[in-house]
Amino acid sequence: MPSLDEISVLSVYSAMAVYAIAFIAFSIDLAKRGAAAARAADEPGLVTDGAAELPVAERERVGALRVASATAATPRASGGAGSGETPGRSSRWRSATADGASVAYGRSPALRVGVAMTVLAWLLHLTATVLRGLAAGRVPWANMYEFALTGTLIITTVFLIVLLVAKHDLRFLGTFVSGLVLVLLGAATVNFYVSVVPLPPALQSAWLVIHVFVATASVGFFALSFALSVVQLMQSRRESLVASAKAAKKSFLATLPDSSTLENLAYRVTIVGFILWTFTLMAGAIWAEAAWGRYWGWDTKEVWTFIIWVVYAGYIHARATRGWRGSRSAWLAIIGFSTVLFNFTVVNLFFKGLHAYSGLL
């Protein structure tokens, strides 16, 4: 009879397979909406979501929104007049960019399949994480493999929760989130897997539950901010081409929110992650005092935790008080997530210190 850990590993591989299906479905949706954007540009009277034409009344209403957006000097904030967004939770995104292309979003069967597969993968992923914890008799985040297992689960959890509570339809991020989770989970399973081992004495503390869980939660929000910032840069480049009267290829970006809206969403998500990371830094200092008799010792992991905090603090400060908007703020968010990945991989693997808990020999 297989052990709980073996069943956990099987669940991980099953989750990865379903994540791959979700990634393909989300990618198909983006491709179909890219074709729909090109079709809408060729047939100005048609508004489509890549699956079926909208009713005549809906098309007339969207046409009015297009005229309003075309007369605006710059894209307005989401939810306002002329923003191209239908009021209400069930609204579908339509671009309100300078080229006037307005394409409905939200009806694609591939999109629904992608979300459904993401939920199924999340359930399998959750099962694998819980079974790993049961097999170890503790929380499942005491080494690199377990932290990656839990961290990628939190990324997917944050994405699904945002889909439920956000007033904006962010399902277009499914390609980026499912792809990121698939790559990170696959790399951790192949390279970082270790059998269940007892906890080192320093980790036998209630702070393991609090400190590391909050850290993984903040990474989930930073990952979502990273995805939004990548899409923002792509959308910003497209808008620049349109504004300069250069030929901009009609792509799925024509169906997504404008770069200003994406930037605002990334900023809000980053703030949540930053608050959690601030608590992570404080809790780590308290735990260090309890375990080693000092709050701060310039250990490599401590230093990089602080570096991550400084980068995101700089991002929030620069955007809020120095007027850093657009591509500069997006690149800061991307650099911030890069420091998170560096801290998890390079620091854990190549730097020795009191926080060397990779579990790898």
C-alpha positions in Angstrom: 0.0 0.0 0.0 1.5 3.4 -1.0 2.4 5.8 1.8 0.8 9.2 2.3 3.9 10.8 0.8 3.7 8.7 -2.3 0.0 9.5 -2.7 1.0 13.2 -2.2 3.5 13.0 -5.0 1.0 11.3 -7.3 -1.5 14.1 -6.6 1.2 16.7 -7.4 1.8 15.1 -10.8 -1.9 14.9 -11.4 -2.3 18.6 -10.5 0.5 19.5 -12.9 -1.3 17.6 -15.7 -4.5 19.5 -15.0 -2.6 22.8 -14.7 -1.2 22.1 -18.2 -4.7 21.6 -19.6 -5.8 24.8 -17.9 -2.8 26.7 -19.4 -3.7 25.3 -22.9 -7.3 26.3 -22.5 -6.4 29.8 -21.4 -4.0 30.1 -24.2 -6.6 29.1 -26.7 -8.9 31.7 -25.3 -6.3 34.4 -25.8 -5.6 33.2 -29.4 -9.4 33.3 -30.2 -9.7 36.7 -28.8 -6.7 37.9 -30.8 -8.5 36.6 -33.9 -11.7 38.3 -32.7 -9.9 41.6 -32.3 -8.5 41.4 -35.8 -12.0 40.6 -37.1 -13.5 43.5 -35.2 -11.0 45.8 -36.8 -11.8 44.5 -40.3 -15.6 44.7 -39.7 -16.2 47.9 -37.6 -19.9 47.2 -37.1 -19.2 43.8 -35.5 -18.4 43.2 -31.8 -17.5 39.6 -30.9 -16.0 37.6 -28.2 -14.4 35.0 -30.4 -17.3 32.5 -29.9 -20.6 34.2 -30.8 -21.9 37.6 -31.9 -23.6 39.8 -29.3 -27.2 40.7 -29.6 -28.1 43.8 -31.6 -29.0 45.9 -28.6 -25.8 45.0 -26.9 -23.8 45.8 -30.1 -25.5 49.2 -30.3 -24.7 50.0 -26.7 -21.1 48.9 -27.1 -20.9 51.0 -30.3 -21.9 54.1 -28.2 -19.2 53.3 -25.7 -16.7 53.1 -28.6 -17.6 56.5 -29.8 -17.2 57.9 -26.3 -13.8 56.3 -25.9 -12.6 57.5 -29.3 -13.3 61.1 -28.3 -11.5 60.8 -25.0 -7.9 62.1 -24.9 -6.7 59.3 -22.6 -8.3 56.1 -21.2 -10.3 56.9 -18.1 -10.3 55.0 -14.8 -12.2 51.8 -14.8 -15.8 51.9 -13.8 -16.3 55.5 -14.9 -18.1 57.0 -17.8 -16.5 56.2 -21.1 -14.2 53.6 -19.6 -15.6 50.9 -21.8 -16.7 48.8 -18.9 -20.3 47.7 -18.3 -21.3 48.5 -14.7 -21.8 45.6 -12.3 -20.0 42.4 -11.2 -21.0 40.5 -14.4 -19.6 43.1 -16.8 -17.3 42.0 -19.6 -14.1 43.9 -20.4 -13.9 45.9 -23.6 -10.8 47.8 -24.6 -11.1 51.6 -24.7 -7.9 52.3 -26.5 -7.1 54.9 -29.1 -7.7 52.6 -32.1 -11.3 52.3 -31.1 -11.4 48.5 -31.4 -14.0 47.2 -28.9 -14.2 43.5 -28.4 -16.4 41.7 -25.9 -14.8 39.3 -23.4 -16.2 36.6 -21.3 -18.2 34.1 -23.4 -15.4 31.9 -24.7 -15.9 28.2 -23.9 -12.1 27.8 -23.6 -12.1 30.4 -20.9 -14.7 28.5 -18.8 -12.7 25.3 -19.3 -9.5 27.0 -18.2 -11.2 28.2 -15.0 -12.8 24.8 -14.3 -9.5 23.0 -14.8 -7.7 25.5 -12.6 -10.2 24.8 -9.8 -9.7 21.0 -10.3 -5.9 21.4 -10.3 -6.2 23.5 -7.1 -8.2 20.7 -5.4 -5.5 18.1 -6.4 -2.8 20.5 -5.4 -4.5 21.0 -2.0 -4.8 17.3 -1.5 -1.1 16.8 -2.2 -0.1 19.5 0.3 -2.4 18.2 3.0 -1.2 14.6 2.5 2.5 15.8 2.7 1.7 17.5 6.0 0.0 14.4 7.3 2.9 12.2 6.3 5.3 14.6 8.0 3.1 15.1 11.1 3.6 18.9 10.8 2.9 21.8 8.5 4.1 21.2 5.0 6.6 24.0 4.5 9.9 23.0 6.3 12.1 22.7 3.2 12.4 24.0 -0.4 10.1 21.3 -1.9 7.4 21.8 0.7 7.6 25.6 0.5 7.3 25.4 -3.3 4.4 23.0 -2.9 2.6 25.3 -0.5 3.7 28.6 -2.2 2.3 27.6 -5.6 -0.9 26.5 -3.9 -1.2 29.9 -2.3 -0.6 31.6 -5.7 -3.5 29.7 -7.2 -5.6 30.3 -4.2 -5.0 34.1 -4.4 -5.9 34.0 -8.1 -9.2 32.1 -7.6 -10.2 34.4 -4.6 -9.5 37.5 -6.7 -11.7 36.1 -9.5 -14.5 35.8 -6.9 -14.2 39.1 -5.1 -12.7 41.6 -7.7 -15.1 43.8 -9.6 -13.0 43.4 -12.6 -12.9 40.2 -14.7 -9.3 39.0 -14.4 -9.6 35.6 -15.9 -7.3 36.7 -18.7 -4.5 36.2 -16.2 -5.1 32.5 -16.2 -2.5 31.9 -18.9 0.2 33.6 -16.8 -0.8 32.3 -13.4 -1.3 28.6 -14.5 1.9 28.7 -16.5 3.9 30.2 -13.7 2.5 27.7 -11.2 3.2 24.8 -13.6 6.8 25.8 -14.1 7.6 26.5 -10.4 5.8 23.3 -9.2 7.5 21.2 -11.9 10.9 22.5 -11.1 10.4 22.0 -7.4 9.2 18.4 -7.9 12.0 17.5 -10.2 14.9 19.3 -8.4 13.9 19.9 -4.8 12.0 16.8 -3.7 13.2 15.2 -0.5 11.6 12.5 1.7 9.9 13.4 4.9 12.4 14.2 7.6 12.1 15.4 11.2 12.3 19.2 11.9 15.6 20.8 12.9 15.3 22.1 16.5 15.2 25.7 15.4 12.1 25.1 13.4 10.2 23.4 16.2 8.2 26.4 17.0 4.7 27.9 16.5 6.4 30.6 14.6 7.0 28.1 11.7 3.2 28.1 11.2 2.8 31.9 11.4 5.9 33.3 9.9 6.2 30.9 6.9 2.5 30.8 6.1 2.3 34.6 6.0 5.4 34.7 3.8 3.8 32.3 1.3 0.6 34.3 1.3 2.5 37.5 0.4 4.4 35.6 -2.4 1.0 34.7 -3.8 0.0 38.4 -4.0 3.4 39.4 -5.4 3.0 36.7 -8.1 -0.3 38.1 -9.2 1.1 41.6 -9.2 4.0 40.3 -11.4 1.5 38.8 -13.9 -0.5 42.1 -14.0 2.7 44.1 -14.5 3.8 41.9 -17.4 0.5 42.3 -19.2 0.6 46.0 -18.4 4.0 46.3 -20.3 2.5 44.5 -23.2 -0.6 46.6 -23.3 1.4 49.8 -22.9 3.6 49.0 -25.9 0.5 48.3 -28.0 -1.1 51.6 -26.9 2.2 53.5 -27.8 2.1 52.0 -31.3 -1.5 53.1 -31.7 -0.9 56.6 -30.3 2.1 57.1 -32.7 -0.1 56.0 -35.7 2.1 53.0 -36.3 0.6 49.7 -37.3 -0.3 47.7 -34.2 -1.0 44.0 -34.7 -4.5 43.2 -33.6 -4.1 40.7 -30.7 -5.8 39.6 -27.6 -4.5 42.7 -25.9 -7.3 44.6 -27.7 -9.8 42.8 -25.4 -8.0 43.5 -22.1 -8.2 46.5 -19.8 -6.0 49.5 -20.7 -2.5 49.7 -19.2 -3.6 52.3 -16.6 -6.2 50.0 -15.2 -3.8 47.1 -15.1 -1.2 49.3 -13.3 -3.8 50.3 -10.7 -4.8 46.6 -10.1 -1.1 45.6 -9.8 -0.5 48.4 -7.3 -3.5 47.4 -5.1 -2.4 43.7 -5.1 1.2 44.7 -4.3 0.1 46.7 -1.2 -1.7 43.6 0.2 1.5 41.5 -0.4 3.7 44.2 1.1 1.6 44.4 4.3 2.0 40.6 4.7 5.7 40.7 3.9 6.2 43.4 6.5 4.6 41.1 9.1 6.9 38.3 7.8 9.9 40.5 8.5 8.8 41.4 12.0 7.7 37.8 12.8 11.1 36.5 11.6 12.9 38.9 13.9 10.8 37.8 16.9 11.4 34.1 16.0 15.1 34.7 15.6 15.3 36.2 19.1 13.5 33.2 20.6 15.6 30.7 18.7 19.1 32.4 18.7 18.9 35.1 21.2 19.0 38.1 18.8 16.5 39.9 16.6 18.9 40.5 13.7 22.2 38.9 12.7 22.8 39.8 9.1 22.3 36.2 8.0 21.9 35.9 4.2 18.3 35.0 4.4 17.5 37.9 6.7 19.3 40.3 4.5 17.4 39.2 1.4 14.1 39.3 3.2 14.9 42.9 4.0 16.0 43.6 0.4 12.7 42.4 -0.9 10.9 44.6 1.6 13.0 47.6 0.5 12.3 47.0 -3.2 8.5 46.8 -2.7 8.6 49.8 -0.3 10.5 51.7 -3.0 7.9 50.7 -5.6 5.0 51.9 -3.4 6.7 55.1 -2.4 7.9 55.9 -5.9 4.4 55.4 -7.4 2.5 57.1 -4.6 4.7 60.2 -4.0 7.2 60.5 -6.9 4.8 60.0 -9.8 6.4 56.8 -11.1 3.7 55.5 -13.3 3.5 53.4 -16.4 6.4 51.2 -17.4 8.7 52.3 -14.6 6.3 51.1 -11.9 5.7 47.9 -13.8 9.4 47.2 -14.0 9.8 47.8 -10.3 7.1 45.2 -9.6 8.8 42.7 -11.9 12.2 43.4 -10.2 10.5 42.9 -6.8 9.2 39.4 -7.8 12.6 38.6 -9.2 14.2 39.2 -5.8 11.6 36.9 -4.3 12.5 34.1 -6.7 16.2 34.8 -6.1 15.7 34.5 -2.4 13.9 31.2 -2.7 16.3 29.6 -5.2 19.8 31.1 -5.3 20.0 32.1 -1.6 18.7 28.7 -0.4 20.9 26.7 -2.7 24.2 28.6 -2.7 24.4 30.6 0.5 25.1 29.0 3.8 23.6 30.3 7.0 21.3 29.7 9.9 18.3 29.6 7.5 19.8 26.8 5.3 16.7 24.6 5.3 16.6 23.5 1.7 16.6 19.9 2.8 19.0 19.1 -0.1 22.4 17.5 0.6 
